[in-house]
Amino acid sequence: MIRTSSAAETEGVGARIAEELEPGDVVLVSGELGAGKTTLIRGAAHALGVTEPVTSPTFTIGHRYQGKVPVAHLDLYRVEGLEGEDPGLLDDYLTGDAVVFIEWPVAAEPELERVAMRVELAHDGADRRQIKVRGA
């Protein structure tokens, strides 16, 4: 268990996670609303060479960023399951050349290959977070 007490520390955990990733890896990021999922992903994306702002793609499903390797950031909060969706909904993001981070991954988890890591974030009062990182 990792504990952080600021957004900068949570981003730092994301940066350390990024050191272990390679193109094609998928990281499942879960936690309640406001737990710091996008903050952690921002730190990882910046460590992977992304220079543009990293924001939550809640209303667009996903963003792709260019860095040392492409980074895909998906947010499936509004997706209950993939069975009723366009079969290619995630294809532009789940590519072998990118490191992929998925917030709210439950809807897509049965369809995912190459899950490298699972990260769970939880509030621990004020700006503090508890972060659990597990290999696939």
N, C-alpha and C positions, 0 to 999 in steps of 0.2 A: 504494500500500500504506500502510495506517495501522497504527501500532503503539501498543498500550496496555500499561500496566503495572499496572493495577488494575481492579477491577469498576466503580468510579466512572468511570474514563476510558472503559471500554467502554460504559457507559450514556450517557456524553456523546456518543459516536459515534452511538448510536441516536437521541439527541435531534437531532443535526444532520441525520441521514437524514430524520427526521420533517418537518423544515422543507420538504422537497421534495415531500411527498406530499399527495394530495388524495383525497377519497372515491372509492371504486372501484378505487384502486390496490392492486396485489398485490406484496408483497415476498417473494422466496424467500430463505430463510436456511439456509445449509448449513454443516456442520462436524462434526467428530467429537464423540462424547459429551464433555461438560464443556468444550467450546470457548468457551462464553459466549453461545450463541444466545439463550437466555431473558434473560440479562442485557442484551444489546443491545436486545432487544424491549422490555424493561421501561423502558429509557431513552427509547425512541421513544414508547411508550404514555404515559408521564408527560408528555412534551413535547406530546402531543396532548390533554392535559387529563385523563387517567385518574388518579384519586386513590386507588383501591383497590389492594391488593397485586396484582401481576402475577406469576403462577406458571406453571410448565410444565403444559400440559394433556395430558401423555403418556398418561394413563389415561382421559381423557374426549374425546379428539380435539381439542376446542376450547373456548375461552372467548370471550365477548363482553363488552366493557367499554364504559361510557359515558364520553365525554370531550367535547371541543369537537366532535369527530366520533366516531361509534362506531368501536371498534377490535376486530378479530377476530384471535385468536391461535390458530393450529392447530399441532398437533404430529402428524405422520404417521409417526412412527418405527415404530409397530406395524402400519402399513398397507402391504402389499406392492404392491398395485395396486388400482385402483378397479373393475376389471371384475367382481370377485366380490362387491362391496359394494352396499349399498342405493344406488340411483341418486341419491337425494337426500341422501346422507351429508353433503355439504359445503354444501348450499343455504342453511342458516341462517347461514353464515359468509361466503360469497362473495356479498355483496350490494353493490349500487352505492352505498349510503350509507356504507359502512365502509372504513377502511384495513385491509388484511388482511396479516398476517405469517404465513408458513408455514415451520415447521421441518421438515426432512426432506422436501422437496417433490417428490422424484423420482416418487412414486406418483401424484401429481395433475398434474404438470407438463403432460402432453399435453392435459389438459382445461381448462387455465387460460387466461383471457383477461385482458387489461390488466395483464400483468406489467410493473411500472414499474422494478423494480430487483432485482438479485441480489447477495446479500451472502454472502461466504465467510469463516468464522473458522477460525483454526488456533492451536494452542498454540505458544508461543514460549519455553517454560521458565517455571517458577514461576507468577506471576500475569500474565505477559506474553502478549499475543495479537497476531496479525497479522490484519488485516481488509482484505479486498478488496471494494470496492463498485463495481458495474458497472450501467449503465443496461440496460434490457431488450435 
